[in-house]
Amino acid sequence: MTSRTPSNDPLCNCLALRQASRYVTGMYDQVLSEAGLRVTQFSILYTLLGLGPMTVNQMSTQLVMDRTTLTRNLKPLERDALVTTGPSEHDKRERMIGLTPAGKAKVKAVLPLWRRAQQTFERNFGSERAVELRALLRAVVETGIHDIHDSGAEPS
C-alpha cells in the first residue's frame, strides 16, 4: 500500500496547480530560451507592450506576482535595456516600469516562439480544453482567496 504524501496527494489543490505550473513553465522557458528569455520575463515585456508604462505595484497586481519576484525578474530586463525603471512623475515613492524601443522589438521578435509554445501546449492538451483551463484559472485568481487570508476572515 502506498502512503499518501504531499507529492502524490490527489486532493491537494495547491500542489496540483504548482506541479502543472512548473511543467508548463518549463516547456515555455525551453522554447523562449532561443531568444534568451524566460516566460516570466516575456510576460512582463508583453504586458508593458499591451498596457503601457505602469508602477511596480500595478505590474505586481496585473501579473499576480509579489514585488520581490517582480523586481528580481526586472533586473536582467533593465540590464539588457529592454525596460526602464524610475520614479513616478506623480509619486516619487513609486517606481515606474516602461518598455524601451529595444524591449518592444524583443517582444515582437519573441512572439513567434511564444506562439509555438502556445501551439505545442494546445496540440498536446487540446485547444478547447486550453480555453476552458484559462477560464478556470482566471476564475481561481478572482476568488478573493488572498483577501480572505489577509483579513483573517473565513470564506462564507
N, C-alpha and C positions, 0 to 999 in steps of 0.2 A: 504494500500500500504506500502510495506517495503522499508524503505530508505536504500540507499547504504552506507555502512560503510567500513572501511578498512578490517574488518574481514569477510565480505561477498561479496566483490567486485570481480566478476569473471574475471575481466580484469587485475588484479594486478599480474604480473608475479612473483615478488619477494615474495609476500605473499603466493602464491600457492606453490612455491618452499620451503619456510620456513615451512609452515604447513606440507607438505609431509616429509620434512627432520625431523622435530620433531616427527612426527608419526612413521616413520620407525626407527629412532634412539631409540625411547622409547622401541620398540619391541626388537631391538638388545641389548640394555642395560639390559633389563629384562632377556633375555636368558643368556648373558655373566655374569650377576651378580652372577650366580652359581660359577663362578671362581674368583669373586672379582674384575672384570674389567669392565670398561665402553668401549663402542665401539671405542671411540676416543683413549683411551689408547691402545686397541688392534691394532688399525690402525698404531700407532707409532711402536709398537713392531713388527708387521707383515712387515712393510716397512723396518725396520732395518734388519730383518731376510732375506728379499729378496734382498736388495741393499747394505747391509753392513753399516759400520760407516759413518756418514756424519755430516756436520756442522748444527747448528741450522737453519741457513739461507737456506741450501739445503733442510732440512726436512720441513721447513715452505713452501717453494716453492712446494715441492713434494706433500704435503697434502693440499695445498691451504688453509693454516691456518696462521693467524697472529702470530708473535713471542710471544706476551704476552699470548695468549691462549695455544700455544705450551709449553711454559715454565711452565705454571700452570699445564698442563697435565703431564709434565715430573717429577715434584716434587714427587708425590706418587710412580712413577715407580723407581725413583732413591732411595727414602726412602726404598722401598722394594727390593732393589738390583737387579732390573730387567734390568736397564740401568746404564751406567756410563756417566758422563759428565766431560769434562775437556778441557783445552786449546788445540788448534790445534797445531800440530808439525810445520806446515808451516806458521801459522799466529797466534800468541799468543792472538790476539784480538778476534779471532773466537773460539767459544765453539764447541767441537766435542761431538756427541752422539754415544754411542756404546751399543750393546746388550751384556749382561753378559751371562754366561752359564745358570744361573737361568732364565734369560729372554727368552733365546732360548727354554728351557724346558717348560716355561709357555706358549709360543706361541703354541708349539706342543700339549700341554695338552688342550688348549682352542680351537684349530681348530675344533674338533667335535661339540662344542657348536656353533661356528661361522657358520659351515656348516648347523646345524639345523636351525639357524636364516635365512640363505640363502634359505633353502628349504621351510621354512614357508612363507617367502615373495613370492617366486616363485609359490608356490602352490596356494596362495591367489590372486596374481596379474596375474599370467600366465608366464610360462618360456619364451616364445617368446617375450611377451611384456617387460619382465625384460631385455632381451638382447637389445631390441630396446631402452628402457629407459636409460640403461647405455651408449649406444652410443650417445643418445641425450644429456645426462648430460655432457659427456666428451666434446661434441661439444660446449656446453654452456661455459665450462671452457676455451676453446680455442678461444673464440670470441675476446678476447682482450679488453673487457669492462673496465677492470682496467686501461689498458694503455690509453684508450680514456679519462677516468675520470682523471687520474693522469696528463695527458698532457694538459687538458682543451680543447682538440680538440673535434669537433663534429663528429659523425660517418658519413662516406660518403655514 
